[in-house]
Amino acid sequence: DVKVTQSSRYLVKRTGEKVFLECVQDMDHENMFWYRQDPGLGLRLIYFSYDVKMKEKGDIPEGYSVSREKKERFSLILESASTNQTSMYLCASSSPRGRPLGANVLTFGAGSRLTVL
Amino acid sequence: AQRVTQPEKLLSVFKGAPVELKCNYSYSGSPELFWYVQYSRQRLQLLLRHISRESIKGFTADLNKGETSFHLKKPFAQEEDSAMYYCAPRGNEKLTFGTGTRLTIIP
């Protein structure tokens, strides 16, 4: 019954390494999102995508990039990991506004906890 | 700027007592409002949305446009309500989350 799958549950990386976080959804959703979740700061939007090959910056895009080559897959890339990117990363997807029955409701993955040493 | 405020980071309530989790927003236009919940070791999930005007697990949330608030309420807390709760207004396709309130129900 899993609908949004994040490939890695736990990762440990070293400063300067390139990190890929993968997310796949099987609901044919147009919209996909990457958030980071930190205690006391809530969820902060990093990047989102309305469609294949489209991306939009969220509130904290610095140090991150994304890729959406296929509708079902949205990847988050840390070009050069730093210790302040240690966090829980959440992927989510949704169908656009205007579509009935669950439009705009986010379905989340289980999260990827990244530790950068 | 679009903002959402959850003033309480932590809230402890005795079982059977009423619960109110506060949410205030500052948004242009008419945002759609949601409450999301994350139980221990579970995924973040939708609890309720204001346009549905429904009660989920005994929780309700009334949109007060005059006060720009969307407080979450339950008349009688249960132990299984212990979780992290996020208020989330949505102005377009982008959802903005508050900082969250961790609710603990004391047996």
Interface residues (C-beta under 8 A of the other chain):
Chain A: N31 F33 Y35 G40 L41 G42 L43 R44 L45 F48 Y50 E56 G58 D59 L90 A92 S94 P96 R97 N104 V105 L106 F108 G109 A110 G111
Chain B: Q6 K9 E32 F34 Y36 R43 L44 Q45 L46 R49 Y86 R90 N92 E93 K94 L95 T96 F97 G98 T99 G100
